[in-house]
Amino acid sequence: MFDYKIPMRAFCTVLLSSYASHALSYEAGDALPGWMLQDAPIAHTLAVDEIEVSGNYLLVNDTVDFLDIREKMIGESALLSGDVGDLSGVSGGVNWGIESGLMLFARSSAIDLDTELGSAALFGELDSDKHLSTLSSQLGARWRIPKLNNQRLVVSLEALWQQNSSDDFVLRFNQVDAGEMMLTFSSPKEIRISGLEDSGWQARLLMDHMLSRHSFINGWIGMASYSAKSEVSTDITYAPIRTNFDRKFDIQEDQIQAGVGLNWQIRRDIPLQLFYEFRKIDREERGGDQPINSSTLAKFTNPENLAAETSNHIVTGKIGIWMTSRLNLSLTGKVMSNQFLGIVPHYNNTVTSRFFDKMYGYVGVGVSYVF
């Protein structure tokens, strides 16, 4: 008979040595197994040569309505009716630890936001495009500051470039209240919002403070600057309306951002993340060569005379479970006090700004794998 004790003992020794070597390869500030990195605003980075790939399915509808926000947003409104506010889409990202304390990342998303409107006093019954499709992408880097990095404190600088673009949105109607008269059309007229895009940069200082082996708090402060473009046109020939709805918008949006968070391992394989972020928006808008008659434009775009929103409060919660040491499943919920204000800058121009007083949120189901 062969004696398998020595080969088995040798195999176990090699296996344990390999595991120990892998465990010891982590430095202070590396995201250790059991924590979630993905798109979290934390200072930790991946270890050298680690790659994390993640994907999420995003959803809101009358069945999946996070905290009943969609139902509260629609309320009894005749304008916001039907499936308006529904959202579906996907997002994904890749994080790559290219060297000690330096991580590159790329993220993208594609969402469809339901925009089918009902009726309005100024236009009567409305026929609008059912979806606004938006593509977003980010490229960036996160660098841990060596002199501010130890077993309890991790400080990093992060910079990224972001770009968003959306399909055209068209609103059709058969009548419009022009004030001195009611205009009725033999065939539908339209207002079209096109050329929806923005791009810009964001820079943040991130800090994590370890409370224990299984919990840490984090905070960040940053700034961002975006250039957003959009165009509004109409086939109505009535001059007071056409003059204000036939123009291009060039928007400069600057932001100050700050946030705090809690990261807690409920169990070693069940991490929980809670983040709060405040964004202050300073927006300068120019409407082509001709001055905008704001009183006339407001009649059609802001009949309630709402003030433009200048800030957004964003709360994100995520819980995950590690199915293996490399595979993670997660559930995310996000709530925004003023919809996508400061998140997708080109959504916000003179024609659309009145819709940003609405709270909004969605849920996401995700999976990630660390190589």
Secondary structure, 3 states (H helix, E strand, C coil): CCCCHHHHHHHHHHHHHHHHHHHHCCCCCECCCCCCCCCCCCCCECCCCCEEEEEEEEEECCCCCHHHHHHHHHCCCCCCCCCCCCEEEEEEEEEEEEECCEEEEEEEEEEEEECCCCEECCCEECEECCEEEEEEEEEEEEEECHHHCCCCEEEEEEEEEEEEEECCEEEEEEEEECCCCEEEEEEEEEEEEEEEEEEEEEEEEEEEEEEECCEEEEEEEEEEEEEEEEEEEECCCCHHHHHHHCEEEEEEEEEEEEEEEEEEEEECCEEEEEEEEEEEEEEEEECCCCCCCHHHHHHHHCCCCCCCCCEEEEEEEEEEEECCCCEEEEEEEEEECCCCCCCCHHHCCCCCHHHHHCCEEEEEEEEEEEC
